């Protein structure tokens, strides 16, 4: 079985217990082979480069000294060589393929049991890369072993070996595939929720560590030296009847660096065992993605009376943002380190000139800041490959070894609160990154597997957390509770919420509302498996509206758009399953996928730093519709000045494209002011009719276009005489407002929007908000 994984190579499972990592280039001693094996959902050990001769048998060639040997094993083709002494030739594009037959230069000679052709490595250096295979003197093609991954298939059946200068023979790494632990009691354990606290705790007479690994043979605690990161002390943890492992110290261990060493028997060979050194899932801080964890006693919870009170769901206006995107070019006196860290954003938020403060939103949705799998502080990372659900990201900390991430993230949340902004944290509980520490504890207990034991991949990231398993559910619950109690977070956006499931999402809501009744809960309702069920409308969650994103895009792109989708959006019924209008997060773009402006026009259409005028007006109109609609509007940071990504769809590693270019804002000053003005109006007392809590609080009256392209929506507050009219002109020329039988614009008040000289006229691609008497 061959499985392909992006990012450096492929995995080939040769036998039940043996695999090969086929790298894109020679192994440099990095963790790449181990990372790829973890991505494949396997437990691997005994990694070593294969013997050059073995590499040649598998890949067709290997570098040995200053020579290269092209090699074929006749035993792979017994039907050809048993009765016939066929001659075999190397064939490729530069020697004419079949023209090489009977040319002594390309003939392979028998050496022992193999056929070999030797050449000088230097003679091939100018070729860089080429496809090749072997051919017999009677024209029979001899290709790679099936299904070896290091091949090229130009069309079905035409499979060639690949020669590359960067693959000299050290590109193939063999490893042992360890079997899963005994499945005894696994079904029971999935239904049994672990009890109590885990991780590190101080006691009056010392300290203790506790871990949950119910099927482990042994768990040891390794104390690490601060400077060398060598193991200083190893203590055997004691197995308890509840599946936990504990060890006690007579003294405080606070500040110590530590790892867990988890040992499992192999089910296929009880005399063999595998030990994985992992980051404690309950470590509150870590030095990096590999660990070690830092023994930190949980800080005291924020008192209930001191907690920040976020806006009600119906009153939210959200900006989605990434810490480093905000800071990279921030017009603020920050040093290079601060532009990568929590403390840099804390410092900028204290200034009234901070972009997020000037934008006027009342909540920020911060892309993930729990420890992720970046390999250096400088590496740009979106954060959606977590390796810990407890520890704030060490790359965002000024002094990771001392656990500064905890206090610095607390200071950042406080800085947001001081600026009047609620903090919603984007969290990823549907899969994990590399290293997969939870798999080192118990792969089958924490992750979903298919009928033959392979990790499922409905997340698209190589694994799916099994949120039906009680051990996984407790870890997620403990994580969100910790984040609210210690950091005073105001809410969460759950990445690929469908994989978390409605049951766990519901339990999260119940537990968090006990701590912070106004908690903000948002979920991405889909995954590669499906969507959350309609009964999510019985919960307190809001869901990202892909209907808004796609249908408003279609509306503004059309030359003669029909108003139906806008009527539905502005009436709060675009997502038909909703029980309440605030159950939709209306947005046009997010971190993922294209920037909205890049979906309206191509980068080469921009001139002098701006898109065509009509495109800019269409983008503005779309933003206006989102900000006028019932529900929760969400902007992507920089959207108010048309931040684009040069047409690149997936920019998860492109900090250069994602970073906000604040100098660009000067080119869109009018647009930015327009957006900020509309946000201010929406959040004002005058704009309260745009923020209904219930669907039946208002009556909505469609006003279709009559002689022009402009149309409107009347909004009547039930039980009062209040009446508002939204007028929209989606056309490229001024248009007259349609006739509206319920009121006279001449006697109405323009609450928001541009009033042009002629009565009842609306500017191209514009919006007006009126109150009728």
C-alpha positions, -999 to +999 in steps of 0.1 A: +000+000+000+013+034-010+000+066+006+009+101-005+013+130+020+021+165+009+050+183+024+082+164+017+076+128+007+055+097+006+050+066+027+052+031+014+039+003+036+058-028+023+046-052+049+025-052+081+055-042+102+078-024+077+075+008+059+096+031+037+096+069+037+104+082+002+116+118+006+116+144-021+154+149-014+181+133+006+175+131+044+193+158+063+187+143+097+156+164+103+123+151+117+107+150+083+105+111+080+090+109+115+065+137+108+053+120+076+048+088+093+027+105+120+007+123+093+000+088+079-014+078+113+012+052+120+033+046+150+069+042+137+103+035+152+138+024+142+142+051+114+173+046+093+184+053+058+182+021+037+213+004+023+223+019-011+219-015-028+184-018-013+176+017-025+188+007-060+165-024-060+135-003-051+142+030-069+162+017-099+195+035-090+217+046-061+249+067-058+278+046-044+310+066-040+316+086-072+295+062-093+258+056-099+245+021-104+213+014-123+200-019-110+174-045-119+165-076-099+158-104-123+139-122-095+111-097-099+105-111-134+110-149-130+088-156-160+112-137-182+145-149-170+139-185-158+142-200-193+158-172-212+191-154-209+177-121-220+199-090-222+186-058-204+193-022-213+188+011-195+164+033-215+154+069-211+145+100-231+181+111-237+192+078-251+162+073-273+142+049-252+138+018-273+168+029-295+190+018-266+183-019-273+215-038-283+237-007-276+265-020-253+267+015-236+234+009-220+236-029-213+233-041-177+257-068-166+251-096-142+267-090-107+257-118-083+219-119-085+214-084-099+218-068-133+239-036-130+250-006-152+277+016-137+283+052-147+301+083-133+278+104-112+294+136-126+283+125-162+247+129-151+248+161-131+238+183-161+206+163-165+191+172-130+161+149-134+148+124-158+125+094-162+139+059-170+132+022-170+147-010-184+140-029-216+149-064-228+166-071-261+133-084-274+114-052-265+098-060-231+096-030-208+106-035-172+093-009-147+093-002-110+080-025-083+043-021-078+032+000-061+064+018-053+058+056-048+089+070-064+076+068-099+061+088-128+030+077-146+026+097-178-006+078-187-022+047-173+002+018-174+032+038-185+052+039-152+088+050-150+115+053-124+127+089-116+163+099-114+170+132-094+202+149-084+188+155-049+182+118-044+215+100-041+203+071-020+197+088+013+162+097+003+147+064+015+142+058+052+131+025+065+111+022+097+093-003+119+055+000+120+044-007+155+011-025+160-017-009+180-020-017+217-042-046+227-078-036+219-089-051+252-115-028+269-112-001+242-149+001+237-154+004+274-128+031+277-143+051+249-175+053+270-158+059+303-150+096+310-117+101+330-122+119+363-103+145+381-075+169+372-045+161+350-011+177+344+009+193+372-004+205+406+013+220+436+003+206+470+010+220+505+035+193+511+050+190+476+036+184+441+023+158+418+019+149+381-010+129+367-016+115+332-043+094+316-031+064+296-053+034+305-037+010+280-001+019+285+024-006+298+044+021+316+044+059+319+076+076+331+080+113+339+113+128+326+125+160+342+146+180+316+176+202+323+169+238+315+199+245+293+209+213+276+174+197+274+190+165+285+170+142+308+180+151+344+157+127+363+134+098+353+106+089+377+083+059+371+047+069+374+023+046+393-007+030+375-040+036+392-073+017+388-089+045+370-065+044+341-044+073+353-007+074+362+006+095+390+039+105+406+045+127+437+074+148+447+081+160+483+090+195+469+075+219+445+084+212+409+070+245+395+091+257+365+106+223+358+107+212+322+092+177+316+080+151+292+060+119+295+075+087+282+046+063+273+054+027+267+030+003+250+033-035+242+030-044+206-001-065+200+017-086+174+047-093+196+042-090+234+079-093+239+085-060+220+074-026+232+075+010+219+081+041+239+070+076+227+082+107+244+054+133+243+043+167+255+018+163+283-017+172+268-024+190+301+008+210+302-002+246+306+028+259+287+055+244+265+089+253+251+078+243+216+058+218+195+079+188+207+078+200+243+091+198+269+061+210+289+066+234+317+053+225+352+030+254+360+003+254+387-029+267+372-033+305+379-064+314+400-096+318+379-108+353+370-135+362+396-170+362+380-176+398+390-144+408+372-151+391+340-156+411+308-192+411+297-193+406+259-221+420+237-251+399+232-249+377+201-274+399+182-253+430+188-219+416+177-198+430+148-167+409+144-134+413+127-114+381+120-077+387+124-043+369+127-019+383+153+011+385+129-010+399+100-020+427+122+015+434+135+038+429+105+034+465+092+016+481+121+023+518+123+035+515+158+069+516+176+076+478+179+108+459+176+112+429+153+104+404+182+073+423+193+059+421+158+057+383+163+044+382+198+014+387+221+030+416+238+033+435+205-004+435+199-010+443+235+011+474+231-006+485+199-041+481+213-033+507+239-031+533+211-063+549+199-048+547+164-048+509+165-065+496+134-090+474+152-101+502+175-106+526+146-126+501+126-153+502+152-161+465+156-169+453+191-154+418+189-123+402+174-121+366+162-085+357+167-071+330+146-057+300+167-031+309+193-027+275+211+005+257+205+008+246+168+033+227+148+056+255+135+093+245+137+107+279+145+096+312+160+100+330+127+079+305+107+045+320+097+017+298+107-021+301+107-023+279+138-048+253+125-024+224+132-025+223+170-003+201+192-017+213+225-052+223+236-039+240+267-007+259+261-007+293+244+016+293+214+053+295+223+063+313+190+042+342+202+059+344+236+090+364+246+105+338+268+089+303+261+112+284+285+099+304+314+062+300+304+058+337+296+031+328+270+005+325+298+009+359+313+015+376+279-017+360+264-036+371+295-023+407+290-034+406+254-069+396+263-070+423+289-058+449+263-086+439+240-111+443+269-097+477+278-102+487+242-139+476+244-134+445+223-146+410+231-122+382+223-134+351+204-108+325+199-107+303+169-100+268+182-093+235+164-105+204+182-112+183+152-076+172+144-041+177+156-008+186+140+027+171+142+039+156+165+007+138+173+012+135+211-022+121+217-015+092+194+016+085+215-008+080+245-034+059+227-041+063+190-074+044+189-088+060+221-083+096+208-087+093+170-113+080+146-103+050+126-119+031+097-129-005+094-093-016+088-077+006+114-066+036+093-070+071+107-100+088+091-094+121+074-126+141+072-107+171+084-084+170+054-055+173+078-046+136+082-066+127+113-099+133+131-102+136+168-128+110+180-152+133+197-174+104+206-146+091+229-150+103+265-113+108+269-112+132+239-144+149+251-130+156+286-098+170+271-118+194+249-141+204+278-112+209+301-095+231+274-124+255+269-131+258+306-094+265+313-093+292+286-124+310+299-115+308+336-079+317+333-078+341+303-113+355+305-120+347+269-154+357+256-162+330+231-150+305+206-153+297+169-150+260+165-132+250+133-149+222+113-176+220+140-194+192+123-165+168+133-169+179+170-206+170+168-238+185+182-236+165+215-202+178+225-209+213+213-240+212+234-221+201+265-195+229+259-224+254+258-239+241+291-205+241+309-193+275+297-226+293+304-222+283+340-189+303+340-198+332+317-235+334+308-229+357+278-203+334+262-202+337+224-203+304+206-197+301+168-192+270+147-180+263+112-209+239+103-192+217+078-164+192+072-155+168+045-180+144+061-211+166+060-229+194+079-242+199+114-278+188+117-307+213+116-313+209+153-283+231+159-309+259+158-321+248+192-287+257+207-271+291+214-246+287+186-242+309+155-230+292+123-208+306+095-231+313+066-217+300+034-250+310+017-243+346+025-207+343+012-216+327-021-250+342-029-240+379-022-209+373-044-231+361-072-255+391-067-229+418-070-211+400-099-243+399-121-250+426-146-287+426-138-290+410-104-324+400-090-332+413-055-346+380-041-313+370-023-310+405-008-346+404+004-338+371+022-306+384+037-320+417+049-350+399+063-329+374+083-341+344+065-313+335+041-304+305+062-339+289+064-331+266+093-325+294+118-348+299+148-331+333+155-315+358+131-282+359+152-277+322+144-260+332+111-225+348+109-228+367+077-195+372+059-179+375+024-144+363+032-123+348+059-087+337+063-095+306+042-099+307+004-097+338-018-100+373-006-134+387-017-119+413-039-099+386-057-131+369-065-144+401-082-114+408-103-079+395-112-048+411-098-037+423-133-068+444-134-055+467-106-040+500-117-020+523-094-029+502-064-066+501-070-091+478-088-115+492-114-139+518-100-170+496-106-154+466-089-146+488-058-182+500-057-195+464-060-172+453-031-185+482-011-221+473-018-216+437-007-200+449+025-229+472+031-255+445+026-237+423+052-236+452+077-273+459+073-285+423+076-299+407+108-274+383+122-238+387+131-217+405+105-180+395+102-153+413+083-119+399+076-092+423+088-083+447+060-115+441+040-125+477+046-095+487+025-098+458+000-069+438+012-063+412-016-040+382-018-029+386-054-053+359-065-038+332-043-064+309-029-046+292+000-023+315+018-018+295+050+020+298+047+021+332+030+026+358+057+038+382+029+004+381+013-017+380+045+000+409+063-021+440+064-006+468+043-018+498+062-003+522+036-029+508+012-057+521+034-048+557+023-059+547-012-092+536+001-098+563+027-133+570+015-143+533+015-128+528+050-148+558+064-179+545+047-175+510+063-167+525+097-197+548+095-220+520+087-206+499+116-212+529+139-247+533+127-255+496+131-243+496+167-261+529+175-296+533+191-309+544+157-296+512+142-312+488+167-337+476+141-308+460+122-300+438+152-332+418+160-330+391+186-361+373+173-373+367+138-408+378+146-399+412+162-403+430+129-423+426+097-405+429+064-420+443+032-403+438-002-403+468-025-393+454-059-379+477-086-404+494-109-389+516-136-353+513-125-329+488-109-332+502-074-353+482-049-360+484-012-371+466+019-395+481+044-390+472+081-419+476+105-415+471+142-444+452+156-463+469+184-451+504+174-453+529+147-417+527+138-410+521+101-377+520+082-368+517+046-336+503+031-329+513-005-304+496-027-291+505-061-271+476-076-267+493-109-239+514-124-259+546-128-281+567-105-316+552-100-349+564-086-363+548-055-392+526-063-427+537-053-434+527-017-471+527-007-465+529+031-448+562+032-435+593+015-397+599+012-403+636+011-415+634+047-389+607+057-356+611+075-324+599+059-306+581+088-276+569+069-263+571+033-256+596+006-284+619-005-278+632-039-294+664-053-324+650-071-352+638-049-356+600-045-323+593-063-298+567-052-261+568-064-247+538-083-239+507-062-252+525-031-274+521-001-297+545+018-314+540+052-346+560+058-370+563+087-406+570+077-432+589+096 
